[in-house]
Amino acid sequence: MDDRRAFLAVAASAVVGMLLLGRSQGASATRFAVNRTPAQWRQELGAERYAVLRDAATERPFSSPLLKEHRKGTFVCAGCAHALFSSATKFESGTGWPSFWKPLAHAVVTRADHKLLMERTEVLCARCGGHLGHVFEDGPKPTGLRYCMNGLALKFRPA
């Protein structure tokens, strides 16, 4: 019984360590054009947007008003107003988050994300490094990609 408890304790510690390591290698590991202190980001973004953009949290599915945004325009980063996606590339994925099949040129950067003990590709704003969401290979043609974005990470600018 003690061996089993020891094994479970070590395994749980390893999982927690991996999750914390994944968070500590956040957007601050790369230099971006827009940089602020955590306190400045918190003040500018508010708690919910800060959690998504700076701590890589995920908003509840189907909670974003941007799911129903169908006007022509541009989706920009809620942290720095960098243009990210054209409304022409938005599609209804049924996942509960705004989805796009292609970002604008030079708008985003990606990196491997192992936080949930699986490999995913995280999508960041190329200008401020804010966490936007993840990209998956189950999207529509012509790219076959689904950029699954947190609505809190975006703002919409009508054309």
C-alpha positions in Angstrom: 0.0 0.0 0.0 2.8 2.4 0.8 4.5 1.7 -2.5 1.3 2.5 -4.3 0.9 5.8 -2.4 4.5 6.7 -3.1 4.1 6.0 -6.8 0.9 8.0 -7.0 2.5 10.9 -5.2 5.5 10.9 -7.5 3.3 10.6 -10.6 1.1 13.5 -9.4 4.2 15.6 -8.7 5.5 15.0 -12.2 2.2 16.0 -13.7 2.0 19.2 -11.7 5.6 19.9 -12.6 5.0 19.5 -16.3 1.9 21.8 -16.1 3.9 24.4 -14.2 6.9 24.1 -16.6 4.6 24.6 -19.5 3.2 27.8 -17.9 6.6 29.2 -17.0 7.7 29.0 -20.6 4.9 31.5 -21.6 5.0 34.3 -24.1 7.7 36.1 -22.2 10.3 33.5 -23.4 10.2 35.3 -26.8 10.6 39.0 -27.3 7.7 40.8 -29.0 7.2 44.3 -30.2 4.7 45.1 -27.5 5.8 44.4 -24.0 4.3 45.3 -20.6 4.7 44.2 -17.1 2.1 41.7 -15.7 0.7 44.6 -13.6 0.3 46.8 -16.7 -1.4 43.9 -18.6 -3.8 43.2 -15.7 -4.8 46.9 -15.5 -5.3 47.2 -19.3 -7.0 43.8 -19.9 -9.0 43.1 -16.8 -9.1 39.7 -15.1 -10.8 37.6 -17.7 -8.9 38.8 -20.7 -5.6 38.7 -18.7 -6.2 35.1 -17.8 -6.7 34.1 -21.5 -4.1 36.4 -23.2 -1.3 36.3 -20.6 -1.9 33.0 -18.7 -3.2 30.9 -21.6 -6.6 30.2 -20.0 -9.5 29.0 -22.1 -12.9 30.7 -22.0 -16.0 28.6 -21.6 -17.3 27.2 -24.9 -20.2 29.0 -26.5 -19.7 32.0 -24.2 -18.2 34.5 -26.8 -20.4 37.0 -28.5 -18.0 36.8 -31.4 -19.4 33.4 -32.3 -22.4 35.2 -33.8 -20.3 37.9 -35.5 -20.9 37.6 -39.2 -20.3 41.2 -40.5 -17.4 42.0 -42.8 -14.3 43.2 -41.0 -11.2 42.2 -39.1 -10.6 40.4 -35.9 -7.8 42.0 -33.9 -5.8 41.1 -30.8 -7.6 42.3 -27.6 -4.2 43.0 -26.1 -2.5 45.2 -28.7 -5.1 45.7 -31.6 -2.9 43.8 -34.1 -4.9 42.6 -37.1 -5.2 38.8 -36.9 -8.0 37.3 -39.0 -10.3 38.5 -41.8 -14.0 37.8 -41.4 -13.8 36.1 -44.8 -11.9 33.2 -43.2 -14.2 32.7 -40.3 -16.4 29.6 -40.3 -18.8 27.8 -38.0 -16.8 24.9 -36.5 -19.5 23.9 -33.9 -16.7 23.8 -31.3 -17.9 26.7 -29.2 -15.1 29.1 -30.1 -14.6 31.5 -33.0 -12.8 29.6 -35.7 -10.8 30.6 -38.8 -9.2 28.7 -41.6 -6.3 31.2 -42.1 -4.7 34.1 -40.3 -3.6 37.3 -41.9 0.0 37.4 -43.1 2.5 37.8 -40.3 -0.3 38.1 -37.8 0.4 35.0 -35.6 3.2 32.8 -34.4 2.8 29.2 -33.2 4.7 26.9 -30.8 4.3 23.4 -29.4 2.0 23.2 -26.3 2.3 20.1 -24.0 0.3 21.5 -21.1 -2.5 19.0 -21.2 -0.2 16.0 -21.6 -0.9 16.0 -25.3 0.8 17.8 -28.2 -1.1 20.8 -29.5 -0.1 23.9 -31.4 -0.6 27.1 -29.5 -1.3 30.3 -31.5 0.1 33.6 -30.2 -0.3 37.2 -31.4 2.9 38.0 -33.4 3.0 41.5 -32.0 2.4 41.1 -28.2 2.7 37.3 -27.7 -0.8 37.0 -26.3 -2.3 33.5 -26.2 -5.1 33.3 -28.7 -5.9 29.6 -28.8 -4.8 26.6 -30.8 -4.7 25.5 -34.4 -5.8 22.0 -35.5 -5.7 20.1 -38.7 -9.4 19.4 -39.0 -10.6 22.6 -40.7 -12.2 23.3 -44.1 -10.5 23.7 -47.5 -8.4 25.4 -48.8 -6.0 25.1 -45.8 -7.5 22.2 -43.8 -6.7 24.2 -40.6 -9.0 25.3 -37.8 -7.6 28.2 -35.8 -9.8 27.8 -32.7 -9.5 31.2 -30.9 -10.7 32.4 -27.6 -13.3 35.2 -28.1 -11.8 37.1 -25.1 -8.5 37.3 -27.0 -10.1 39.1 -29.9 -12.0 42.2 -30.7 -13.9 42.9 -33.9 -13.5 45.9 -36.2 -16.3 46.2 -38.8 -15.2 47.1 -42.3 
